[in-house]
Structures are given as C-alpha cells and as structure tokens.
Amino acid sequence: MENPLYAQLAIKSIKKSKGIALSVSDDEIFKAMEVLAKMEGIFAEPSAASTIACAKKLVDEGSN
C-alpha cells in the first residue's frame, strides 16, 4: 500500500515506544498462517499471521 491510512500515527507510536517496524512478504505471511494452523489449530487471517511472520524474522535475524 503506497499511502496507508494511519501511517503517520503508526510512525509516531513506533518512535514514542522506541519500537521497530518490519516488512514481511506475502509468502512469509502465508507460511506463518500454515504453521499456526498445523501447530496450534489457529486459522488466522493474513494481517493476524503477519505478527508471527515478523516474530520469526526477528528470531532468524538474531534480534532481541
């Protein structure tokens, strides 16, 4: 999405919380959806599974 509706609010919140923002591919999200379904019996929609994809990316990169 080129111009997300709440982009400025999100950026402000990330900076205020000293957080981070990540980007994950559709493929990473679909893989996370599959893992959630197989391992936990949770059938998440893509935006919910994106948090799992991001967590996996952080772990794979060795982030804290």
C-alpha positions as CSV (number, residue, x, y, z in Angstrom):
1,M,0.0,0.0,0.0
2,E,1.6,3.3,-1.1
3,N,-0.2,5.6,1.4
4,P,-1.5,3.7,4.4
5,L,-4.4,5.5,6.1
6,Y,-2.8,5.8,9.6
7,A,0.8,5.8,8.5
8,Q,1.7,9.0,10.4
9,L,0.0,7.8,13.6
10,A,1.8,4.4,13.4
11,I,5.2,6.1,12.8
12,K,4.6,8.4,15.8
13,S,3.6,5.4,18.0
14,I,6.7,3.4,16.9
15,K,9.0,6.3,17.7
16,K,7.3,7.1,21.1
17,S,7.6,3.5,22.2
18,K,11.1,3.1,20.8
19,G,9.8,0.2,18.8
20,I,10.5,-1.1,15.4
21,A,8.7,-1.7,12.1
22,L,9.3,-4.7,9.9
23,S,8.3,-5.7,6.4
24,V,7.4,-9.3,5.6
25,S,6.5,-10.8,2.3
26,D,3.2,-12.4,1.4
27,D,5.0,-15.7,1.3
28,E,6.3,-15.3,4.8
29,I,2.8,-14.4,6.0
30,F,1.2,-17.5,4.2
31,K,3.9,-19.7,5.8
32,A,3.1,-18.3,9.2
33,M,-0.6,-19.0,8.6
34,E,0.2,-22.6,7.8
35,V,2.4,-23.0,10.9
36,L,-0.3,-21.6,13.1
37,A,-2.9,-23.9,11.6
38,K,-0.8,-27.0,11.8
39,M,0.8,-26.4,15.2
40,E,-1.9,-24.6,17.1
41,G,-5.1,-25.2,15.3
42,I,-5.5,-21.5,14.8
43,F,-6.8,-20.4,11.4
44,A,-5.6,-16.8,11.3
45,E,-6.2,-14.3,8.6
46,P,-3.2,-12.7,6.9
47,S,-2.9,-9.5,9.0
48,A,-3.0,-11.5,12.2
49,A,-0.4,-14.0,10.9
50,S,1.9,-11.2,9.9
51,T,2.8,-10.7,13.6
52,I,4.0,-14.3,13.7
53,A,5.9,-13.8,10.5
54,C,7.6,-10.7,11.9
55,A,8.5,-12.6,15.2
56,K,10.0,-15.4,13.1
57,K,12.0,-12.9,11.1
58,L,13.4,-11.2,14.3
59,V,14.4,-14.6,15.8
60,D,16.0,-15.6,12.5
61,E,18.0,-12.4,12.4
62,G,19.1,-12.8,16.0
63,S,17.3,-9.7,17.3
64,N,16.4,-9.4,21.0
